[in-house]
Amino acid sequence: MNGIKNTGFYYTKTLVQGKYKLPNLYCLQLDGPTRYNELLRKMETATYRSLTKALKELEDDGLIIRKDFGEIPPKVEYSLSARGRTLEPVLDAFCHWGQEHRDDIL
């Protein structure tokens, strides 16, 4: 048997692991194109550096698109890419499971 590193699960995990990647993908799925400062507010505990790092990695992996409007003051907007939109059923399932089990007693 091959190790877990050769599975689709592991590949997907490497793309979305991190404190702010899944929440960013979920926010972009719900809200559509979103400006940086709005994402920062929604992440609540994120620092500028941690959010920027997460967004850059998501962009590098082709899951989101960064649109720079070239304006002063700077205006940047993020949205799901076509590849990122293919994760929507996964995000929906993740949310649905949480809704169903939120009140489970451990």
VOPAGU-2260 file (C-alpha; in pm, 1 decimal, decimal comma):
REM VOPAGU-2260
SITE   aa  ch    i         X         Y         Z
SITE  MET   A    0       0,0       0,0       0,0
SITE  ASN   A    1     121,9     349,6     -81,3
SITE  GLY   A    2     151,1     611,9     189,1
SITE  ILE   A    3    -100,7     887,0     244,4
SITE  LYS   A    4     119,2    1135,2      53,5
SITE  ASN   A    5      15,6     968,7    -272,5
SITE  THR   A    6    -356,9    1024,7    -221,2
SITE  GLY   A    7    -599,3    1286,5    -344,5
SITE  PHE   A    8    -684,9    1360,2      16,9
SITE  TYR   A    9    -326,6    1459,5      93,6
SITE  TYR   A   10    -300,2    1677,4    -217,3
SITE  THR   A   11    -622,5    1860,1    -133,0
SITE  LYS   A   12    -508,2    1903,5     227,8
SITE  THR   A   13    -184,2    2066,5     113,7
SITE  LEU   A   14    -381,7    2321,3     -88,8
SITE  VAL   A   15    -621,1    2423,8     189,0
SITE  GLN   A   16    -418,4    2369,3     505,1
SITE  GLY   A   17    -357,5    2675,7     712,5
SITE  LYS   A   18    -563,8    2883,6     947,5
SITE  TYR   A   19    -711,8    3121,6     689,5
SITE  LYS   A   20    -727,3    2932,8     360,1
SITE  LEU   A   21   -1058,2    2748,6     406,1
SITE  PRO   A   22   -1229,8    3050,5     563,9
SITE  ASN   A   23   -1115,5    3269,2     272,4
SITE  LEU   A   24   -1239,3    3019,6      16,2
SITE  TYR   A   25   -1571,7    2997,4     199,8
SITE  CYS   A   26   -1611,2    3376,9     217,8
SITE  LEU   A   27   -1532,8    3413,5    -152,1
SITE  GLN   A   28   -1781,4    3138,8    -232,0
SITE  LEU   A   29   -2055,8    3311,3     -31,1
SITE  ASP   A   30   -1983,7    3672,9    -118,8
SITE  GLY   A   31   -1819,9    3659,4    -460,4
SITE  PRO   A   32   -1546,1    3911,7    -541,7
SITE  THR   A   33   -1426,9    4069,1    -217,5
SITE  ARG   A   34   -1178,7    4344,3    -135,9
SITE  TYR   A   35    -878,0    4274,9      84,4
SITE  ASN   A   36    -987,0    4484,5     384,1
SITE  GLU   A   37   -1328,6    4318,7     386,9
SITE  LEU   A   38   -1162,6    3975,5     399,8
SITE  LEU   A   39    -936,3    4099,9     679,5
SITE  ARG   A   40   -1242,4    4209,5     880,8
SITE  LYS   A   41   -1416,6    3877,1     823,5
SITE  MET   A   42   -1115,6    3675,8     938,5
SITE  GLU   A   43   -1129,7    3867,3    1270,4
SITE  THR   A   44    -806,0    3732,1    1422,7
SITE  ALA   A   45    -596,1    3740,3    1105,4
SITE  THR   A   46    -298,2    3970,4    1089,0
SITE  TYR   A   47    -214,2    4158,4     770,8
SITE  ARG   A   48      84,1    3928,0     718,8
SITE  SER   A   49    -102,0    3599,1     779,0
SITE  LEU   A   50    -391,6    3694,3     552,1
SITE  THR   A   51    -158,8    3815,5     277,1
SITE  LYS   A   52      37,6    3488,9     296,0
SITE  ALA   A   53    -278,9    3275,5     276,3
SITE  LEU   A   54    -415,9    3473,2     -19,0
SITE  LYS   A   55     -83,7    3458,2    -203,4
SITE  GLU   A   56     -64,7    3079,9    -158,9
SITE  LEU   A   57    -425,0    3035,0    -275,6
SITE  GLU   A   58    -345,7    3249,0    -579,1
SITE  ASP   A   59     -23,8    3056,2    -651,0
SITE  ASP   A   60    -222,7    2730,6    -637,0
SITE  GLY   A   61    -475,0    2866,2    -886,0
SITE  LEU   A   62    -769,3    2863,7    -644,4
SITE  ILE   A   63    -832,3    3239,1    -636,2
SITE  ILE   A   64    -779,6    3535,0    -866,8
SITE  ARG   A   65    -632,9    3865,1    -750,5
SITE  LYS   A   66    -752,8    4165,0    -949,4
SITE  ASP   A   67    -556,3    4487,4    -907,2
SITE  PHE   A   68    -748,7    4787,5   -1033,8
SITE  GLY   A   69    -433,3    5002,4   -1054,1
SITE  GLU   A   70    -591,7    5287,8    -862,3
SITE  ILE   A   71    -472,0    5524,8    -593,7
SITE  PRO   A   72    -555,8    5445,4    -320,1
SITE  PRO   A   73    -493,6    5082,3    -412,2
SITE  LYS   A   74    -798,3    4870,6    -486,7
SITE  VAL   A   75    -751,4    4492,6    -494,3
SITE  GLU   A   76   -1026,1    4234,7    -517,4
SITE  TYR   A   77   -1018,1    3856,5    -476,4
SITE  SER   A   78   -1250,1    3596,6    -625,9
SITE  LEU   A   79   -1259,6    3221,8    -677,4
SITE  SER   A   80   -1098,6    3101,5    -997,6
SITE  ALA   A   81   -1263,0    2835,9   -1213,4
SITE  ARG   A   82   -1042,8    2581,8   -1035,0
SITE  GLY   A   83   -1142,1    2724,7    -695,6
SITE  ARG   A   84   -1511,1    2701,2    -786,1
SITE  THR   A   85   -1468,6    2324,8    -827,3
SITE  LEU   A   86   -1414,5    2316,4    -448,0
SITE  GLU   A   87   -1763,4    2459,4    -383,1
SITE  PRO   A   88   -1927,3    2115,3    -330,8
SITE  VAL   A   89   -1652,5    2031,5     -80,7
SITE  LEU   A   90   -1703,7    2361,6     105,2
SITE  ASP   A   91   -2080,8    2306,4     103,5
SITE  ALA   A   92   -2040,0    1953,3     240,8
SITE  PHE   A   93   -1802,0    2080,4     509,2
SITE  CYS   A   94   -2056,8    2345,9     612,8
SITE  HIS   A   95   -2351,2    2103,6     597,6
SITE  TRP   A   96   -2173,1    1851,1     818,4
SITE  GLY   A   97   -2094,4    2122,3    1073,5
SITE  GLN   A   98   -2455,6    2240,5    1078,8
SITE  GLU   A   99   -2579,2    1886,6    1141,2
SITE  HIS   A  100   -2327,4    1808,5    1415,0
SITE  ARG   A  101   -2279,6    2145,4    1583,5
SITE  ASP   A  102   -2482,1    2043,5    1885,9
SITE  ASP   A  103   -2345,7    1689,7    1921,5
SITE  ILE   A  104   -2242,9    1603,3    2273,5
SITE  LEU   A  105   -1894,1    1463,8    2291,6
